[in-house]
Amino acid sequence: MLKAPPPSEIRIGAGTFIMGSTMHDLLRAKELCKLEAKAGACELPLLREMQLHGTLEGVRPEDLLGNEMEPHPVTLSPFWIDQREITVEEYLRCTEVGPCRKPPYEAGARRFANPGFPVSYVSWEDARVYCAWRGKRLPTEAEWERAARGLAGRTFPWGHAYNRRASNHGRLGTTFRVFHNPLRGQLRERMSTLDHDEQDGYLELAPVGSFPDGRTPDGIDDLAGNVAEWVADLYEPRYSEAAVTNPKGPASSQSPFRVIRGGSYLHGVPWLRGASRLMALPEERMSWIGFRCARSDDPVSPL
């Protein structure tokens, strides 16, 4: 039987911070995009987001990152968050002795089953069940951003300046979408796509905690890159401008998505920022999506 100790926790104190981004922040993110992307990729529609949203309209980076608006004050009570992403070893213990569903590593994804890697191929519900089994919960989106940005609003978990060696990241590449035009026949359109980048030392996943330079001042690892992380909230494309206290996201949403945070080994610089938001269908199980757990000061009853 696997013997995986509970991951270390970091306590985040009470405080108020500004969650979200201004237009100036988004314009800066567009410039950051160009640091490591292939030439022209930041000016092209992003294929995966077009597929997620069911549209073939062009999605520029600043349009996509517009889901970070509006900036608004958020006050949070103290909470605890895991220092590192949940590993394969830790998660598989739950599949052996608890209620967790085993990731489909045997269906052609065995290279992601390294015990020290962050667990991936887990749905939002898989992540929720695991955290509950540990007597915890998924962090709210606001808690996650507070952990990544601090009260001062850091751009990246480690600070304001980008450091390509501080996270396991990707970059934007280019490819072509082939489609049929009734008048012009078969056409090809250049697209931006998420691409691997081995300059950080890892082509795909890395063992958790492999990037100490990316650690937050509070001591939290891998809040940028490696796997993007499920959080508790339903996804809405914009925030309210109103100040909020301990928000838990919308009670209902017209969107089918859940929020994921932090970018992954496939994501370029803009999506490594602490304010960046991504989304996925809750049933999706991807090589680049994992999670970590959180808890309030008050204990949470396990499943």
Helices and strands as residue ranges (DSSP letters): E 9-12, E 15-19, H 23-33, G 41-43, H 47-53, H 61-64, G 65-68, E 72-76, E 79-82, H 88-97, G 110-112, H 124-133, H 141-149, E 171-181, E 185-195, G 198-200, G 212-214, E 228-234, E 244-245, E 258-261, G 269-272, E 277-280, E 289-290, E 294-296
